[in-house]
Every structure is written in structure tokens, then in C-alpha cells.
Amino acid sequence: MAQDLSEFRSEVRDWINANLPGSIKGDLSAQMAGAMGEREQDGDALLWRQRLAEAGYGAPTWPREYGGAGLSQPEARALAQELDAAGAVNPIPAMAGMGVTMVGPTVLEYGTDAQKAKHLPGIASGEVRWCLGLSEPNAGSDLASLTTKAEDDGDAWVLNGQKIWTSGADRSQWCGALVRTDSNAKKRDGISFVMLEMDQEGVETRPIRLIAGASPFCETYFNDARAEKDDLLGRRNDGWSVVKRLLQHERQSQTGARGGGGATGPTIQEMAKTYVGEEADGRLADPDLRSRLASLLMAEKAHGLTAARIVAEARGNPKVSAAASILKNSATMVAQTRAELTIEMMGNQGLGWEGDSFNDTELATVRNWLSGKAMSIYGGSFEVQKNIIAKNILGLPETTQKG
Ligand SMILES: Cc1cc2nc3c(=O)[nH]c(=O)nc-3n(C[C@H](O)[C@H](O)[C@H](O)COP(=O)(O)OP(=O)(O)OC[C@H]3O[C@@H](n4cnc5c(N)ncnc54)[C@H](O)[C@@H]3O)c2cc1C
């Protein structure tokens, strides 16, 4: 039976009214100020983040003893909806980097009690930002080919090697890294997952500058970097199981279909009519675009209904599984098609990067289209998700990864 959340919702509304500073209510960028780590958080943005953390709302489904609020998933969804309705946003997941969505849930599953007590509260409060050092120059889709080594010198794990595309490495305090701990074992059997501090002599980060000027990720070098002996997550040489789970959490967090323009902006149908015009009967003037737009809206609906069905079948508490690969791919497909169609209907106005002849929506659309390209790469590429679906859901034989 569905949980009655009306009492919970009313408590949350009261809590938001009492705790969200009036000066930043409705101003999402003020509430997110400092959240991306480009500067220190201060003023009312800091106060709001601290109050969310005290209530356990940074990672609301985690146990209270580790900084969460012990909420069920339906309650956490209701909390997010109430925040949204009140013009409030929770900056903690962004502040924690890979912490709330990926590292934390994996520590909850694989960590010792001591590791949970050490790492989770800092993530749930947004005070400790995490990055993930998985990919290497010769180990992306074929992640098990990684060569970064960790050796036990008696006192600590000593890491040597290079990671790449490490999102936020230059702004993170901690890193979860996948390392080789047994070079003689079969490639997936000699890997471990280790957690280490970034602020140490043996770690160097070099931001990778993209064409648009931003540097969302880095090359990360480990030169005798040190990790504490008890910061190995899961068993030694069982890092492959740990990272498979972590990646499922990552894909799960990427399964929401991203819309264009935000909840308050014009719909894509309204935008199409603005740019392309309409016929006397109100239909979109371009019949080909009309039919492709209808296909997109149907695909979005199907994606949303499938995601809702998975939640309903699991009575509100879906378990993370290989099915996340299906939703990640459909979310990617829907988001990229929407961005392509929007650019196309804007014509020349969809080609601007800066300047007075383009409005804010047009400039944002171009950036959204470009940044959306990464969706089919990060968290495991589109093709690799198809391989996972073929093998782990459809039961087809392994043909792509040997060893
Ligand atoms: C924005 C962004 C952020 C990222 N953040 C991080 C991060 O924080 N930490 C981290 O460790 N990594 C991160 N990555 C790296 C990401 O995980 C890898 O880029 C991804 O796994 C693909 O690896 P690759 O780039 O080496 O491409 P490759 O593995 O070289 O793949 C190239 C192409 O070949 C295809 N291909 C490869 N193998 C197969 C196969 N078996 N079957 C079918 N097709 C195949 C792929 O689909 C792809 O199209 C990030 C990437 C992006 C774009």
C-alpha cells in the first residue's frame, strides 16, 4: 500500500519555512553559491547548507548515525518535491562531488563500521568533496586494463600511476581510486578500491581545459601517493565487485531524463511554434519536424513511465541493478534528441556562443547541447551499456571483454 506522506510533507514545509533564509528563497543560484567549489561558501548560502546538514537532508536516506535523516525513498522524493515547490535547492550533493550519489552508497554497502563513521558524515554535510580515479589513458571502457598500482609497504598503500578525466580532482579532498594490487592475477581479479586524501605530496592534478574554457576534469598523477591501510573498501583484490556496484549507483543517478528550458521555461512545443511558426489550424508549420517532435515526446513519456514502473514494482524502494543501464541509455537518448531538435528549430539562433543577437535561452541551449554529448560517455559509454544489457539482462554470451 502506498505510504501516506501528507503528514511528512506538512512537517517538511514547516521546516523549510523556519529554516530557509528569506534572502535566498527562490534564488537557486544564491543557494548554490560556492557549491561547485570555485569559492568558499559563506553568508546565508552557508547557513542554509548547515541547516540542511543538521536535519540530515544532505543524504536523506542514509542512517542518522552517519549524517542522514533515515528517510524512505518515497519520503526523500517528497522532500525533494517540497524543496522544489518552496523555491529551495539542496546544494550538498553538488558540494560532495561524487560523494552523495556514488562513494557514500558504496561505503554503506561495502564499508566497515569504522569506514562508515570516518567517511560518511563529511559527505552528508557537504564538507568533504570526493572525486573518482577510475579511468586511465589506456583503460576507459576496458577499465580492467588499468595499470595504476598500490603496494603495501607495511604502514600504508603506496600508489603509482596515472588517472584521467577525474572530475573535480583539483577541488576534491578525497579520492576513490581503482588500483592494481596483484599483477599476477587475471586482470579483473587483481584490482582493489582504495580511498586516499588528495592533499598530499604524492598527488598531482592537471586540469584539462576544454574548448569552451571550462576544466571539469583533470589528469591525476600518483607518485608514491599514500593511502591508509584501513582505507581499502571491500576485500583486497575484490575491487572489481566494488566498482561495478559503484557504477550502478552512478548510472542510477543519471536515469532522470533531462528536459530543456527547466520547469518554468517554455515547453519544446511552444518553442517550436515560436521559431518555425504554425498553420492556420494551430499545427506546427513543418510536418517533418512535427512528426520528429511527436516521436521525441512519446520517447520521453515512455522513459518516464518505465522509470515510474520500476519504482512502483519495487514499492517505492527500487534496488540498484543492471537495469540502471537501460534507463541511463534511454535518458541519454531522450536528452540528446531533445537538444538536437531544439538547436535545429532555432536555425541560426541556435548557433550562438555569445553576443547581443542571442537571448539567454538560445545561449543556454547551445551549451546544453554541447555538454549533453558527454552523457553518452561518462559512467560507461552508450555502447558499453548495451553490452551490459545484452549480457546481464538478456543473458547473451560475453563477446567483448576477455580475461
Ligand atoms: C564529462 C566526463 C566526466 C568524466 N568523469 C570521470 C571521473 O570522474 N572519473 C573517471 O575515472 N572517469 C571519468 N570519465 C571517463 C569516462 O568514464 C570514460 O570516458 C568512459 O568510460 C569511456 O572511456 P574512454 O574515454 O577511454 O573511451 P574508449 O573506451 O576508448 O571508447 C571509445 C569508443 O569506443 C567504444 N567502445 C569501447 N569499447 C567497446 C566495446 N567493448 N563495445 C562497443 N563499443 C566500445 C565506446 O563506446 C566509445 O564510443 C568522465 C568522462 C566524461 C566525458
The ligand as a MOL file (V3000), in Angstrom:
LIG
                    3D

  0  0  0     0  0            999 V3000
M  V30 BEGIN CTAB
M  V30 COUNTS 53 58 0 0 0
M  V30 BEGIN ATOM
M  V30 1 C 32.2380 14.5960 -18.5930 0
M  V30 2 C 33.0060 13.3540 -18.2130 0
M  V30 3 C 33.3300 13.1380 -16.8810 0
M  V30 4 C 34.0730 12.0110 -16.5190 0
M  V30 5 N 34.4060 11.8430 -15.1950 0
M  V30 6 C 35.1630 10.8040 -14.8200 0
M  V30 7 C 35.6020 10.6550 -13.4640 0
M  V30 8 O 35.2790 11.4780 -12.5990 0
M  V30 9 N 36.4150 9.6160 -13.1310 0
M  V30 10 C 36.7910 8.6900 -14.0530 0
M  V30 11 O 37.5130 7.7640 -13.6930 0
M  V30 12 N 36.4000 8.7840 -15.3660 0
M  V30 13 C 35.5990 9.8280 -15.7630 0
M  V30 14 N 35.2130 9.9550 -17.0830 0
M  V30 15 C 35.7090 8.9970 -18.0580 0
M  V30 16 C 34.6570 8.0310 -18.6090 0
M  V30 17 O 34.2830 7.0740 -17.6540 0
M  V30 18 C 35.2620 7.3870 -19.8530 0
M  V30 19 O 35.4460 8.4320 -20.8070 0
M  V30 20 C 34.4010 6.3020 -20.4400 0
M  V30 21 O 34.3730 5.1700 -19.5980 0
M  V30 22 C 34.8750 5.8710 -21.8570 0
M  V30 23 O 36.2300 5.5830 -21.8380 0
M  V30 24 P 37.2330 6.2310 -22.9230 0
M  V30 25 O 37.0180 7.7140 -22.8990 0
M  V30 26 O 38.6020 5.7280 -22.6210 0
M  V30 27 O 36.7490 5.7240 -24.3420 0
M  V30 28 P 37.0660 4.3260 -25.0160 0
M  V30 29 O 36.9090 3.2330 -24.0100 0
M  V30 30 O 38.3780 4.4220 -25.7160 0
M  V30 31 O 35.8920 4.1940 -26.0510 0
M  V30 32 C 35.9190 4.8590 -27.3200 0
M  V30 33 C 34.6990 4.4250 -28.1080 0
M  V30 34 O 34.7180 3.0100 -28.3380 0
M  V30 35 C 33.5180 2.4020 -27.8920 0
M  V30 36 N 33.8020 1.0990 -27.2770 0
M  V30 37 C 34.8590 0.8150 -26.4620 0
M  V30 38 N 34.7700 -0.4860 -26.0560 0
M  V30 39 C 33.6540 -1.0070 -26.6210 0
M  V30 40 C 33.0520 -2.3010 -26.5790 0
M  V30 41 N 33.5490 -3.2870 -25.8460 0
M  V30 42 N 31.9010 -2.4920 -27.2890 0
M  V30 43 C 31.3610 -1.4740 -28.0240 0
M  V30 44 N 31.9130 -0.2300 -28.1190 0
M  V30 45 C 33.0410 0.0020 -27.4070 0
M  V30 46 C 32.9530 3.3470 -26.8300 0
M  V30 47 O 31.5550 3.2300 -26.7290 0
M  V30 48 C 33.3700 4.7000 -27.3820 0
M  V30 49 O 32.4230 5.1510 -28.3170 0
M  V30 50 C 34.4640 11.0620 -17.4930 0
M  V30 51 C 34.1320 11.2860 -18.8390 0
M  V30 52 C 33.4070 12.4010 -19.2050 0
M  V30 53 C 33.0680 12.6030 -20.6530 0
M  V30 END ATOM
M  V30 BEGIN BOND
M  V30 1 1 1 2
M  V30 2 1 2 3
M  V30 3 2 2 52
M  V30 4 2 3 4
M  V30 5 1 4 5
M  V30 6 1 4 50
M  V30 7 2 5 6
M  V30 8 1 6 7
M  V30 9 1 6 13
M  V30 10 2 7 8
M  V30 11 1 7 9
M  V30 12 1 9 10
M  V30 13 2 10 11
M  V30 14 1 10 12
M  V30 15 2 12 13
M  V30 16 1 13 14
M  V30 17 1 14 15
M  V30 18 1 14 50
M  V30 19 1 15 16
M  V30 20 1 16 17
M  V30 21 1 16 18
M  V30 22 1 18 19
M  V30 23 1 18 20
M  V30 24 1 20 21
M  V30 25 1 20 22
M  V30 26 1 22 23
M  V30 27 1 23 24
M  V30 28 2 24 25
M  V30 29 1 24 26
M  V30 30 1 24 27
M  V30 31 1 27 28
M  V30 32 2 28 29
M  V30 33 1 28 30
M  V30 34 1 28 31
M  V30 35 1 31 32
M  V30 36 1 32 33
M  V30 37 1 33 34
M  V30 38 1 33 48
M  V30 39 1 34 35
M  V30 40 1 35 36
M  V30 41 1 35 46
M  V30 42 1 36 37
M  V30 43 1 36 45
M  V30 44 2 37 38
M  V30 45 1 38 39
M  V30 46 1 39 40
M  V30 47 2 39 45
M  V30 48 1 40 41
M  V30 49 2 40 42
M  V30 50 1 42 43
M  V30 51 2 43 44
M  V30 52 1 44 45
M  V30 53 1 46 47
M  V30 54 1 46 48
M  V30 55 1 48 49
M  V30 56 2 50 51
M  V30 57 1 51 52
M  V30 58 1 52 53
M  V30 END BOND
M  V30 END CTAB
M  END
